[in-house]
Amino acid sequence: MESLKKHPRFAGVEGPVVLVVMDGIGIGRQDEGNLVHRAKTPNIDWLAEHAIASQLKAHGTAVGLPTDGDMGNSEVGHNAIGAGRIFNQGAARINTAIEDGVLWDGEVWRELTGNVKERKSTLHFIGLFSDGNVHSHLDHLRAMLRRAKDEGVGTVRIHALLDGRDVPPTSALEYIDDFEGFLADLNAEHGVDYAIASGGGRMNITMDRYEADWDMVARGWKIHVRGEGRAFSSAREAVETFRGEKPGILDQDLPGFVIERDGAPVGPVRDGDSVILFNYRGDRAIELSRAFDEDPFDKFDRGPRPDVKFAGMMQYDGDLEIPKKFLVPPPHIDRTIGEYLSKTGVKQLALSETQKFGHVTYFFNGNRSGKFNPDYEDYVEIPSDRCPFEDKPEMKAKELTDKTVEAIESGRYRFIRLNYPNGDMVGHTGVFEAVIRGIEAVDEGVGRIMEAVKKTNGALIASADHGNSDDMAARDKKTGEILRDEHGRPRPKTAHSLNPVPVYVYDPSGQSNARLSGHPDLGISSLAATSLVLMGYEPPEDYTPSVVEVG
């Protein structure tokens, strides 16, 4: 690839260009369910009134997802921001692979199904048990079960990670009941034995990310693989029991459980079995993949590791080859803004706390681990607190801001990107008061960055990867009215929103003579070109156009 070309009309702002991703902070209707609106955000409000302000699409086809009914998420959002253009993403790639038969003809699918047929063993599926279409989709699991049946696989076990995060927070029984009916039809019509074998809430077991809490994965391993845990006769019984014991518990927090028949677990993983992790999003799939694939392994005591054929729905980290086998390849994203800047010899900094560090590095760089050129890239990760987000909703916003202001004033960097996770991570808790505090912590940080940018004659671009905190009340699907509990309080919604996100371009020195470019219906992939023009570079021709014109 070639180096970037200088912009024909503008040499770039004198100081650094700072891209702030206010994770999960979108633009929603101004009512009780919009916690961004309810929070005190004087700095963001000032930007909305005085800076160049617009809004960007951050979901659906604008970030490479199949339809505009699909919520955006942090992974595809940072892919789009960093790539500067749109690539078909997880679910869309899998849908195509299923429709075209590419998945079934693939070497890995044939190897795993062939293994269990030859050995008369069990095919296991582990994954997020919902149609939220962020980490997984139950339609993919149904398609694989039908195909396994057609190919003569006799025994299948499903290990269900209950959601309540990308779907309504207490909807687990709807998914369980519907799926049990689907399994009953398969078993009755075709003489196979397909059953749910274990489960638990996604934030209690299995789906940790960024090595924040390996104990979650260890708990999941005992439940899914070893079949060791509290036993029930059905997944419905488990959910109802846990809800009775702890009223108000959300699906994502439910403890792990094991399904038994005749006093024994119905589906532990044994030597000779095959296992498919059917999540397609990488961040919360990497650690379980490592537990199956790696030897030696020191993150927790696996006990006797079963000798199995293991594959992920996709490869979650191409550089580190995690997992070694996968059903559908991820998009090949090249020529990201980070790669272009490194090629051009531009010094850049990426920083966040642990919960979103991989997003401003791995995902921003096009699903690529490591640096393009260490001489021109610095990464800063601030360890996240290991406590419920609602207990400390400010998270590490102050520490992140301290590091960012220091970097701005140092003069070492031309481009700085950071992610404030609060609006998303605290938003997923459904605790309104905590979310408001988290957003206010982000606003305080943005204000300090504005001051540093003004001091150094730099520029600030503040936006988001998707919405969440802007639409946190459950609503009537027909009327849009907020649904309330018995005390009249809004019922929380913890999933991402379909709302657009703000974009604020702040050039306090006025060097760029920036104004809105006038391109209609821009998505967040335009943030790369916007960053480049403010630095004085001409964006590549196939990049999504910049939000602003300069010069």
N, C-alpha and C positions, 0 to 999 in steps of 0.2 A: 504494500500500500504506500501511497505517496504521503508526504508531509502536508499539513494544512497550508493553504494559501492565505496571504494577508487580505484583509477586507479592502475592497477598492476605495471605500469612502471614509473609513474610520480606523484609526490606529489602536483603539482599545482604551478603556478607562485606565487611569494611572495606577490605581491600587488593584487588589485582588477582586475577582468575581466570586461571590459566595452564593452557592445554591443550597437553600434550606428546605428540606423535605419535612413538612409538618404532618407526620404520619397520621392518617385517619381523620384529618380535619377538612371536611368538605363544606359545600354551600347547600343548606337545607331550608325548608320552610321555617319562618320565624315564629315558632311556637314552643310549647313546653318540652317537646321531644328533641329539640335542637339545643344540645348543651354547649355548642360553640357560641350560639346566640346568647345563651343564658350566662355564660362566663364573662368575667370582666377582662376585656382584651383591648386596652387602650392603644397598644402599639400596632396590632393587626388592624384595628379600626382606623388608625391614622393612615396606614398604608392603603387601605381601601379607598380612602377619601383623597389622598394627596399624591400617591405614587401612581404609576401606570398600572391599571388594574383590569383584569379580565377573568374569565373562567375557562377551564379545560375539561374535556371528557377524560374519565379515568376508569371506565368500565367497558365491558362488551367488546365490540369490534375495534374500538379505539385503542385497545391494548392487546389485540390479537385473540380474544376469546370468541367462541362460536356465534353468540347472539348478543344483542344489546340488552337482554334480560339477565346476562351473567354479571355478577358482581366482580369488580376489580379486586385485586389483592396486592400485597406488598411485593411479592415475587415478580409477577408479570408487570407491575407498575414500575419497579426499578429496572427491569429488563428494558421496558419502553423508554424510560427516561435516559438510561445510559446508552442505548443503541441509537437513539435519535430517529427511529423508524419502527414500524410495526412488524412483528413476526407472529405467525400462528403459534398459539400457546397450548399448553398441556391438554386440556379437554378436547380442543379442536383437532389436535394431532391424533389423539386416541380415537375420537369419533371416526376420522378418516381411515385410520388403520383397521378399525372394525368393519366399517362399511365396504372397504376395498378388499378385505380378506388378508391384508398384509400382516396383521398380527398373527393370524392362525397359520400362515405360511412361514412365519419367522422361525429361525433355528431354535430360539429359546423356548417359545411355546411348545414346539414339537418335542424338545428335549424333556421339559418338565412333565408334560402329559404322557409322553412315552415312558418315562421312568415309572410313574405310578401304575400304568397299565401292565408293564412288564413285571413289576414287583407285587402287584395287587395291593398297593399301599394307598396312602391318603394324600389328596391334593388339598392344601390349606390356602386360604385367602385371609390376609390380615389388612385392615384398613379402616378409614373413617367411614362410618355407616350412615351416610346421608346423601342428599342430592344438592348440597350447598354449592358444588362445582368450584370449590376453591382448592381443596386438597384431593378430592376424589368425587366420583359420582356413582350412585348405585346402579345406574343403567349399564355402566361398564362391567360391574360385577355380575349383573344378570346375564349380559351377553356372554361372558366367560363361562358361567355355569351352564348355559344352554349349549355352548360349544363343547364343553367338557363332557356333557351328557351324550351329545351326538357322536363324540369320538370314543365313547365307551369307558369313560372314567366312572368307576362305581362308587367311590367314597370321597366326599368333599366335606371339609369343615371350615366354617367361617368364624373369624375372630373379630368381633364388632366393636370398634371404638366409637362410642356414642358422642354426638356432636354438641348441639345446643349452643353453638358459637357462630357458625355460618348459616344456621337455620334457627327457628324459634327455640328459646332456651330450655323448654321442657316438652319437646316434641318426640322424644325417643320412642315412646310406645306406638306412635303412628307409623314410624318406620319399621319397628319390630313386627307389629301385627301384619302389615302389608307384606313384608318379606317372608314371614312364616307361611302365609298363604301361598306365595310364589313357590317356596320350597315344598310345601305339601303337594302342590300340583306336579312338580317335577318327580317327587318320590312316588306318587300314586300312578302316574302315567308311564313311567319308564323303569321302575324297579331299581332305582338307585337309592343311596343313603346320603343325602345332603342335609347338613344341619348346622345351626349355630353352636359353637363349642365354648366360647368364652367372650368376655367383653369388659367394658368399663369406660369411664369418662376420659376423654382425650386429654384433659389437663390433669388427670390423676395418674394415668399409666401410659407408657409407650411413646407418646408423641412429644418428647422433649425436643428442643432445638438449640444449636450453638453450644452444646455441652453445658447448659445452664444447670441441669439437674439430672444426672445419670440415674439417680434413684428411681425416677419415673420409668425409665427403660427397664431397669432391673425388676420393678414390680410387674411390668407388662410381660417380661420374659417368663417369670414364674407362672403367671396366669395363662398365657397363650401356649408357651412351649412345654413347660413342665406340668401344666394342669394342676397347679397347686394354688388353692385359694378358696374363698367361701363358696360353697356349692349350692346350686339351685336346680330345680327341674326345668326351668325355662328362663329365657332372657326377660320376659315380662314379669315373672315372679321376682327376679333380682331387682328390677327397677322399682316395682311397687314396694318391695320390702325396704329398700334404701330410702325411698321417699317417705315412707311411714316412720322410719327411724330418725330422719332429719328433714322435717318439713321445710320446703323452700329450696332444697338443694337443686342446683342446676345440673343438667345432663352432663356437661363437660367435667363436672367435679365428682361424678358417681364413682364409688370404689370399684375395683376389679371383681369379677365373678367368674366362676367355672360352672358349666352345665354338666350334670351327672345323669347317667342311666344305670340303673341296677347297682347303685352305690359306687360307681367308678366314673372318672371324668370321661366325657364322650370324645374328646379330641385333642389330647396332648400330641406334640410333634415327636415322631419316632424316627429311628434310623430307616432310611429308604424312602421317606416321604418327599414331597415337593412343596415348596412354600412360595407364594406370590404376595408381595406387598403391593396392594392395588392403589395406593396413593400415587398421584403423579406429581404433586408439588414436593420440592426437594427438602426444604429446611427441616421439617418434622419427620422425615423418613430416613435421614442419613444415619442416625444413631442406631436404630434397630437393624438397618442394613449392615452396619459395622459389626454388630453383635453376632449376626449370622455368618459374615464373611471372614472376619479377621482372625488370624492366629499367628502370633500370640495376641491376647486381648486382656487388658488389665482394668477396664472401667468398672466391672462388677464381676462377682462370681457366677458364671453361667452354669456351674455344675457340669455334668457330662453333656457336651454339646452334641446334639443329634447329627448324624451324617445325612444331610439332605441336599437336594437341589434347590437353591434359592435364587429368586429374581425379583427385581422391582418392576413396577409398571413402566418407569423410565429410569434412566441413569441420572442420579441426583447430583453428582459431582463428576464431570467428565475428566478433569485433570487428575483427581485422586482415584478415579475408577470405582466409585461407590454408587451402586453395587457393581460387582463384576459382570453380572448378567442382568439384562433388562429387556422388556418386551417391545417398547417403542422408543426410538431415539429422540432426545430433546431437540429443540430448534438449534441450528448452528448460527450463532449470532456473532458476526464479525464487525470490525470497523466501528467499535464503540467510541464515544467521545474520549474515554480514558486512554484507549489505544492510540487514537489520533494525537492526543496531547503528548503522550510519551514519545511517539515517533517524531514529533515536532520539537521535542526538547523543552516542553513546558512543565514546570514544577507544579505538582498538585497534591492535595491532602484530602483523605477520606476519613471521616470519624463518626462514630456513634457509640452507644453502649451495647453490651452483649446482645440484647434482644433484637437489635436491628443492624448490628455490625456487618453481618453477611450480606445485607441488602445494599449497603453503600460500597461494598467491595465485590463479592462474588456475583450477585445478581446484576449490579450496575455494570459490571465488566462483561456481561453476556454469558453468565453461567461458567465463569472461569475462575479457578483458584490461582492465587499468586499474583504477582505484579507483572506488568508488561516490561517495565524497565525500572528496577529499584533506584536508579540514579535520579529519577524524576517523580517518584511516587512515595509518599509516606502514608501509613495507616495508623490510626489511633483507636484502640478499643478500650472503653471504660467498663469495667465489670459491673453488670447489673446486680441489684440487690436480690437476694434469694428470699423473698417474702411475697405474699399476695400483693398484686399491684394496687388494690384498693387500700392497703395499709400504708403505702408510701407512694401516692399517685404522682408526686413530683419526679419520681424516678431519679435519673442522673442528669436532669436538665441543667442544673447549675454547673456541674462539673463539665458537661459538654460545652456549655457557653464559655466557661473559663478558658478551656483549651482552644476554642474557636477564636475568641477575642485575642488571645495570645498569638495565635497563628496569623491572624489578619495584621496585627501590629508589627509582627516580626519582619514582614517584607519578603519572606522566603517563598511564598506561594503565589502563583497566578490564578489558580482555581482551587476553591475549597468547597467540598460538599459534605453535608452532615444531615443526619436524620434524628429528629426528636420523636421517640416512639409513643409518647404519652397518649395522644388522641386515639391511637389504635389499641395499645396494650391495656390501658385502663378502660377504654371504651368497651372492650370485650367482657369486662367484669359485670356490667349492668348496674353498677353502683353510681347513681347520678352525682351525688355530692363529690365523690372521689374523681369522677371524670372532669367535673368543673375545675377542681383544684389542679388536675394534670394539665388542662388546657391553659390555665392561667400561668402555670410554670413555663410553658412553651412561649406564651406571649412575652413574659418577662425576659426570656432568653433572646427572642427576636429583637426586642427593644435594645438590648445591650449590643447585639450584632449591628443593628442600624447605626448606633453611635460609633462603633469601630470602623464601619465602612465609610461613614462621613469623615472621620478623622484621617483616613488614609486615601481618600478620593477613589474608593472602590465602588462596587455595585452589588446590590443584593437582589437575588431572585428567590422569592418565597412561594412555595406551592405545596402540593401534597401528592401522594401516590394513589390514594383512593379516599372515599369518605367512610365515616363510621360514627364519630361523636356528634355529627350533624343530624343524625336520624336514629335516635335511640329509644323511641317509644313504639311499641307494637300498635298497629293500626288496623282498622277494619278494611278489608280488601276492597270493598265496594265504595265506601264513603270516604275513606282516608282519615276518619276520626280516630283519635287516640283511644286505645282500649285501657281500661282501668281495673285495678284490683278492688277487693272489698272495702278498702279504706279510701278509695277514690284517687289513689296514686297511679301514675302511668305505669303500665306493665312494660318492663324493660325489653328492648330488642338488642341483642349483642352482635348481630351480624353486620357486615359492611353495608354501606348504602350504595344506591345507584345514582347518587347525586354528583354533579360536577364538582371540581375542586377549584379554589382560587389560584390565581397567579398574580403576584405583585412584583413589579420591576422598579427598583429604587436606585436611581443614580443621583445622589445628592449634589454632586458637582455640576451636573448638566453637561458633562463633556460629550456624551454620546448623542445628544439631541434625540433621544429615543422617543418613539411614538408607536402606537399600535399598528401592526402591519396590515391589518384588515383581512387576513386570511380567515375564512369562515370555518367553524366547527373543528377547531384544533383540539388535539388531545395532548396528554402529558409527554408524548414523544417529542413535542416541539421544544421542550426545555433544553435539550442538548444544543440545538441551533441557536436558541436564545443566549445560552451561555457563551457560545463561540463568537457571536457577533459582538457581544459586549467586551470580549477579550481582544477584539480586532481581527478575527479570522473569518474567512468565508466558509460557511457550512458546506459539506459535500452535497452534490446535486440531489442525491436521493434521500437526504434527511427531510423530515417533516419541517415545514417552514418555521422560522422564528416568530415568536409572539410580537416582537418589536422590529421596527426598521431603525437604522442608526445612520449617523453622518449627515 
